[in-house]
Amino acid sequence: MSTTSGLSEATKRLLFTTLVMVVLLLVGCATGPRFVAPEAPAVTSYTAQPGSPAATDAAGGQRVIMGHAPPERWWRLLNSAQLDQVVVLALRNNPSLEAARANLVAAEERIRAAKGARDIQVDAGAQVARQKYGSSFLGPLAATFPTFSAYSVGPTVSYDLDIFGDTRHRIEQANAAAAYQREQLRAARLRVISDTVTQSLRVASVRAQIDVIKRVLDADQKTLDLVQAARRVGVVSDIDVLTATSQRDRDRALLPPLYQDLDSARDALAILVGQPPANWAAPEFALDQFTVPQELNLVIPSELVRARPDIQAAEAQLRVASAAVGIATADLYPHISLSSGWAEAGLLSGGTAAGWSVVGGITAPIFHGGALSAQRRAAQDSYQAAFARYQLVVLSSFGQIADTLHALEHDAEALQTHETELASAERTVALTQQGYRVGNAGILQVVTAEREQQLAQIGLVQARTQRVVDTIGLFLASGTGA
């Protein structure tokens, strides 16, 4: 009978080469996908109209300059020192940022835990046993061995060769999870900035609307005094007095909801800076303090996918899903490990002697009811779902910027329209009141004219507010400040 010792050297080399090629082929098939970041969309504009969008109005134009990112502290372009102080305070004390930082630190620790599996594992073990050998152990004389107590203690060393990439993909997955938490921290920072600026602007806008209503109430009172004076001399009837009184009372009813809105915005600001509302008072922001820059920088679409934290977070989730495919693929193939041990062993009643062992182990799946293949297919399907979500996030971000650019154009038109409307309403009120004094207009005409002026004033405040809101929206959509 022939043995391996009888094989020729050429045959041995051929067998060895074949074995190496088979192992390398299995490794190549089993290591799973190599993640490649998706390419940036091949578009050069956010809107259907080529070129840089522009908006102009009586207060000065706004022009979008493509290819440049807004400054990191873009809120300073609004020229409010109070706003800058509140934003800095919120970034320093907001609890949501502390939670996001803690999540990132935890994810980074999981990277270290995953990398630890690549190293040699050293453990200590000890064992105490009381034992009696049966007659079938070590021959018939083993039955004569007395019952004895023994112990062993010593270290064990093991190492997983990770030929098929299970550990490597777990490290990749941990890195991707940490990248996701890093982008979540950026997104949380951006949300804090956004909410702080928005609530500050809300305070300013509501205060401006309250000022308008107070001026309207002053005008209402003057109209009522005029009608009452006319009634005393018998020029008008009690109906005119009641009409003027009702107008004043209706306008008074507008103030409580505005004060409630103002208090709500102030409380929200206190929470954002990490303080109870009772312990912190928001600055008295004025709408006139907020100015918008005439030039707005905006990154090109291919750079946006690297700037926005939500897109980068979606890409990190895609990497997690890709690594999961690699892990599920590695589970289809053998796991090979090496282990060794050294121990002092002996009887409890006697001395000890050193012993050692070296073991190579392999665990290969044979039949699991199709579970392992199903898990790999599920991981592949999850990857496709993650890729679709990534595409949706990118498309949504482009749509958000396109909507904001259109809004800035329409804001300029709206602001100019409201300014013209207010000028016309003021002239109408002046002429109507003058006509009422000389008897050429009725009280209803005066009340109607004043109502139109009030609506025009509030509309102008809201238009100015919306223009600042949309300017802020463009900064936020660019991912700057995260």
Secondary structure, DSSP 8 states (H G I E B T S, - for coil): ---GGGS-HHHHHHHHHHHHHHHHHHHHHHS----------S-S-SSSS-S--EE--TT--EEEEET----TTGGGGG--HHHHHHHHHHHHH-HHHHHHHHHHHHHHHHHHHHHHTTS-EEEEEEEEEEE---TTSSSGGGGGS--EEEEEEEEEEEEE--TTSHHHHHHHHHHHHHHHHHHHHHHHHHHHHHHHHHHHHHHHHHHHHHHHHHHHHHHHHHHHHHHHHHHHTTSS-HHHHHHHHHHHHHHHTTHHHHHHHHHHHHHHHHHHTT--TTT-------GGG----SEEEE--HHHHHHH-HHHHHHHHHHHHHHHHHHHHHHTTS-EEEEEEEEEEEEETTS-EEEEEEEEEEEE----STTHHHHHHHHHHHHHHHHHHHHHHHHHHHHHHHHHHHHHHHHHHHHHHHHHHHHHHHHHHHHHHHHHHHTTSS-HHHHHHHHHHHHHHHHHHHHHHHHHHHHHHHHHHHTTTT-
